[in-house]
């Protein structure tokens, strides 16, 4: 699976760029079923959720970053920016709405990890437990992996199938890669050049 976030969130934009059409399909076949893996706030994106349902997602990995619980929230952070809400509100909602097994792994941090990630001159936080212990697994009905258990919920409510009405509401997904440089030749042919090609990375790397 080659998947990138379609849009970096918040301060991630300082480092990362946007995903492209050929890197955001987040559902793939595996030995244990059709696995999906939106990352962080993508788990709250209804368009990506609809896409995963239409792709027959059976197991959803709601990958969440390290974040404190609600008790550590300070203004102006919203409640939806805490591990507590991600684990106990958003993740089970995903399971119920999509009829998929939903796994919510969270990063962990230790006292030593906090010290290493604290800038010089700043007092390290003393309670890493506020960041740990949020991992969850939810069944398709939202309770705490037998894939057969997805059949009945989908038979009742599958908005990516029989419970949808695409003549009224449908999602258009374009998975083509969009390059910055596109040449239109006099013969009508269109040529595009990726960043890798422009920088000769493919020739140097042998890919």
C-alpha positions as CSV (number, residue, x, y, z in Angstrom):
1,X,0.0,0.0,0.0
2,X,1.3,3.4,-1.0
3,X,-0.9,6.0,0.8
4,X,-0.3,9.6,1.8
5,X,-2.6,12.1,3.6
6,X,-4.4,14.1,1.0
7,X,-3.7,17.3,3.0
8,X,-1.2,17.7,5.8
9,X,-2.9,19.0,9.0
10,X,-2.1,22.2,11.0
11,X,1.7,22.4,11.6
12,X,2.4,19.4,9.4
13,X,2.1,21.9,6.5
14,X,5.5,23.3,7.5
15,X,7.2,20.1,6.4
16,X,4.9,18.0,4.2
17,X,3.1,18.6,0.9
18,X,-0.3,17.5,-0.4
19,X,-1.0,13.9,-1.5
20,X,-1.9,13.2,-5.1
21,X,-4.5,11.2,-7.0
22,X,-2.3,8.1,-7.1
23,X,-1.4,8.1,-3.4
24,X,-4.6,8.6,-1.4
25,X,-6.4,5.3,-2.1
26,X,-6.4,4.0,1.4
27,X,-8.0,0.5,1.1
28,X,-6.2,-2.6,-0.1
29,X,-6.6,-6.3,-0.1
30,X,-4.6,-8.2,2.6
31,X,-4.5,-11.7,3.9
32,X,-6.9,-10.7,6.7
33,X,-9.4,-8.7,4.6
34,X,-9.8,-5.4,2.9
35,X,-7.7,-3.0,5.1
36,X,-8.1,0.8,5.2
37,X,-5.7,3.3,6.9
38,X,-6.7,7.0,6.8
39,X,-4.4,8.9,9.1
40,X,-5.2,11.3,12.0
41,X,-7.9,13.9,11.0
42,X,-8.6,12.0,7.9
43,X,-10.7,9.7,10.1
44,X,-13.1,12.6,10.5
45,X,-13.4,13.4,6.8
46,X,-16.8,12.2,5.5
47,X,-15.6,12.1,1.9
48,X,-12.8,9.8,2.6
49,X,-15.1,7.7,4.8
50,X,-17.5,7.4,1.9
51,X,-14.7,6.4,-0.4
52,X,-13.5,3.6,2.0
53,X,-17.1,2.3,2.3
54,X,-17.4,2.1,-1.5
55,X,-14.1,0.2,-1.6
56,X,-15.5,-2.5,0.7
57,X,-13.3,-1.7,3.7
58,X,-13.6,-4.5,6.3
59,X,-10.9,-3.5,8.8
60,X,-10.1,0.2,9.4
61,X,-6.8,1.3,11.0
62,X,-7.5,4.7,12.5
63,X,-3.9,5.8,13.0
64,X,-3.7,8.5,15.5
65,X,-0.6,10.5,16.6
66,X,0.6,11.2,20.1
67,X,-1.8,13.6,21.9
68,X,-3.0,14.3,25.4
69,X,-6.3,13.4,26.9
70,X,-9.1,16.0,27.4
71,X,-7.8,16.8,30.9
72,X,-4.7,18.4,29.4
73,X,-6.6,20.5,26.8
74,X,-6.0,24.2,26.9
75,X,-7.6,27.1,25.1
76,X,-8.0,27.4,22.1
77,X,-7.7,23.6,21.4
78,X,-10.9,22.0,20.5
79,X,-12.3,18.8,22.1
80,X,-11.8,17.0,18.8
81,X,-8.0,17.6,19.1
82,X,-7.5,15.3,22.1
83,X,-6.7,11.6,22.3
84,X,-9.8,11.0,24.5
85,X,-12.2,12.2,21.8
86,X,-10.3,10.4,19.1
87,X,-10.4,7.1,21.0
88,X,-13.8,7.1,22.6
89,X,-15.9,9.2,20.2
90,X,-14.6,9.4,16.7
91,X,-13.2,5.9,16.3
92,X,-16.4,4.0,17.5
93,X,-18.4,6.4,15.3
94,X,-16.4,5.3,12.3
95,X,-17.0,1.6,13.2
96,X,-20.8,2.2,13.5
97,X,-21.1,4.3,10.4
98,X,-19.0,2.1,8.1
99,X,-19.8,-1.4,9.5
100,X,-16.1,-2.2,9.7
101,X,-13.8,-3.5,12.4
102,X,-12.0,-0.4,13.6
103,X,-8.6,-0.5,15.2
104,X,-7.2,2.7,16.8
105,X,-3.5,2.5,17.5
106,X,-1.9,5.4,19.3
107,X,1.7,6.3,19.8
108,X,3.1,6.1,23.3
109,X,5.7,8.1,25.1
110,X,7.8,7.6,28.3
111,X,9.5,9.9,30.8
112,X,12.7,9.6,28.8
113,X,10.9,10.3,25.6
114,X,9.4,13.5,27.0
115,X,12.8,14.7,28.1
116,X,14.3,14.0,24.6
117,X,11.4,15.9,22.9
118,X,11.4,18.9,25.3
119,X,13.3,22.0,24.0
120,X,16.2,23.3,26.1
121,X,15.2,25.7,28.8
122,X,11.6,24.2,29.1
123,X,10.6,22.1,32.0
124,X,9.6,18.6,30.9
125,X,6.1,17.4,31.5
126,X,5.9,15.1,34.5
127,X,2.9,12.9,33.5
128,X,3.3,10.9,30.3
129,X,0.3,8.8,31.3
130,X,-1.9,11.7,30.0
131,X,-0.7,10.7,26.5
132,X,-0.8,6.9,26.9
133,X,-3.4,4.2,27.0
134,X,-5.8,5.3,24.3
135,X,-5.5,2.3,22.0
136,X,-8.9,0.8,21.1
137,X,-10.5,-1.9,18.9
138,X,-14.2,-1.6,18.0
139,X,-16.5,-4.1,16.3
140,X,-18.8,-3.0,13.5
141,X,-21.6,-2.4,16.0
142,X,-19.4,-0.1,18.0
143,X,-18.8,-2.4,21.0
144,X,-15.5,-3.5,22.5
145,X,-12.0,-10.1,14.2
146,X,-14.4,-12.1,12.7
147,X,-15.1,-10.5,9.3
148,X,-18.4,-12.4,9.1
149,X,-19.7,-10.0,11.7
150,X,-19.7,-7.2,9.1
151,X,-22.3,-9.0,6.9
152,X,-25.4,-8.3,9.0
153,X,-24.7,-4.6,9.6
154,X,-23.9,-4.1,5.9
155,X,-27.1,-5.9,5.0
156,X,-29.0,-3.4,7.1
157,X,-27.1,-0.2,6.4
158,X,-24.5,0.1,3.7
159,X,-24.5,3.6,2.3
160,X,-21.8,2.6,-0.2
161,X,-24.2,0.0,-1.6
162,X,-27.9,-0.7,-1.3
163,X,-28.5,2.1,1.2
164,X,-27.1,4.8,-1.1
165,X,-28.9,6.5,-4.0
166,X,-26.2,7.6,-6.4
167,X,-28.7,9.4,-8.8
168,X,-29.1,11.9,-5.9
169,X,-25.8,11.9,-4.0
170,X,-22.5,10.5,-5.3
171,X,-18.8,11.0,-4.7
172,X,-16.5,11.6,-7.7
173,X,-12.9,10.4,-7.0
174,X,-10.1,11.2,-9.4
175,X,-7.1,9.0,-8.8
176,X,-4.9,10.3,-11.6
177,X,-1.7,11.9,-10.7
178,X,-1.6,15.7,-11.4
179,X,1.8,17.0,-12.3
180,X,2.9,20.7,-12.0
181,X,4.3,20.8,-15.6
182,X,2.1,19.7,-18.5
183,X,3.1,20.2,-22.2
184,X,0.5,20.4,-24.9
185,X,2.2,19.6,-28.2
186,X,1.3,20.8,-31.7
187,X,0.0,17.4,-32.5
188,X,-2.5,17.5,-29.7
189,X,-0.6,15.1,-27.4
190,X,-0.3,15.9,-23.7
191,X,2.9,15.2,-21.9
192,X,3.5,15.5,-18.1
193,X,6.8,15.4,-16.2
194,X,7.0,14.4,-12.5
195,X,9.3,16.1,-10.1
196,X,11.3,12.8,-10.0
197,X,11.9,13.0,-13.8
198,X,12.7,16.7,-13.7
199,X,15.4,16.2,-11.1
200,X,16.7,13.0,-12.8
201,X,16.0,11.0,-9.6
202,X,14.7,8.0,-11.5
203,X,17.8,7.8,-13.6
204,X,20.1,8.1,-10.6
205,X,18.2,5.7,-8.3
206,X,17.5,3.1,-11.0
207,X,13.7,3.1,-10.4
